[in-house]
Amino acid sequence: MNALTRQIDSTLLDHYDAVRSHTRELVAPLSAEDCSAQSMPDASPAKWHLGHTTWFFETFVLAAHEQNFAPFRPEFRVLFNSYYHAIGERHPRPQRGLLTRPGLDEVMQYRTHVDNRMRALIAQADQAAPWMPLVVLGLQHEQQHQELLLTDIKHLLSCNPLWPAYSDQRAPAPTSTTPEWMAFEGGLIEVGHQGTGFAFDNEIPRHKVYLTPFELSSQLVSNGEYARFIEAGGYEDSSLWLAEGWDWRASHHLSHPIYWQPRPGGGWDEFTLSGRQALNLARPAIHLSYYESDAYARWAGARLPTEAEWEHAMSSGIHPAKWESGQWLEHAWQWTQSSYAPYPGFRIAEGAVGEYNGKFMVNQYVLRGSSVATPVGHTRLTYRNFFPATARWQFSGIRLARHV
């Protein structure tokens, strides 16, 4: 190896260790019982996240590129496969919480075993190793699951009548400022990843989009603003809701965000990762579905932005201080009115890895930005998150837009 190769390998090893260690840190506050339970079909037990992210490296990297490969346990190929049909059978997603075996200790042993073999493989590789991009993809994949770990843990603990806290760490008090409408001329612009650094396949190819003039709010909708929507009868006014959203709201008897609880005598409590506490009216409203977000926007005389508008606004250099401080990106993923669909010229990669994004491009909406649960370094202007319109357990909020 030359010096450059050793430097690349060292950097990748450091990144690998940092990401894998952070996942362990996230589950450290949890008991073995916490790690095994599944609160709903859309969520997964923490133990399954730990196993699946390890399965990714064993299946896509070690199995194909390690000499004399042998699986840690052959049964894990099925247990921890998520949705990769090309790999083979999968344990049903709604039944992941029934997997009391393997225990948490064995899953941790699995992680250690695979980590040791991955480190050895990376250390002996040369710069042109064809599987290097798979390692980077696996680390990005694990960072996605780190956020899912927190969303799933929060939902699980919220189902406990004791409302236990995941952590006693409290977020700093937000700075209360008046939202501004930021104006953009529109025109023919470009969106999509430009080819520098990592990007998922759904972020390319970069392409041109025409925008009419629009305005975007400088801040996310706050808890206080959303509370006024509730007090004004927003959940009882069918004229504010999409027809499918209204039927969904009615069938689930919804009258407020998922983690809000009315307080005796008025006001609200909110369940957070730090437990139940009084609702902070200055913080961004989070855990809102697309339907709730769209209804609020209509009540406020505005709309949700398109993903092209969002990306153009964020990349235009407006208020860089806000960008750098995270006020534009952080706190919550932001719903857009854009359906999750392939960009012009999108091509699905060959093999099982091609199942990563492409086959989910239907019946979902794009969210942009990041959230308080997004790992550091996992944020990009071109990142396209996506969920169905009913998803509420994610850290999703609202940034308003309007036509000029």
ZIMO-V763350 format. One line per field, one symbol per residue. psi: psi as a letter, one per 20 degrees, with the letter a starting at -180 (. if undefined). Layout:
BEGIN
psi=???
END
This chain:
BEGIN
psi=qrhgghgggggggggghgghhhghhhihiqrhghiiqohrhirqqhhggggghghghgghfghiipqlppqgphhihghjpfjnhhhbqqppgijhiimhpqrhghhhhgggghgghggggghjqrhjpiighhggghggghhghgghggghgggghhipiilqphqjpqqqpqporpqqopqphbaorqrrqijpaqqrhiirqqrqqpprqrqpqiqqprhgghhhgghjkhijohiiqqghhggggghjlpjrqhjqpqqpiqaqqpprijaprppoiiqpprlprggggggggghjkbrqrrhgggggghjijpmhhhghiihghagqqpqrjpqorqqpjpppqqahhiigghijmqkrqpqrcariipqpjjpqhjpnrqqriipiirmpbppqrqq.
END
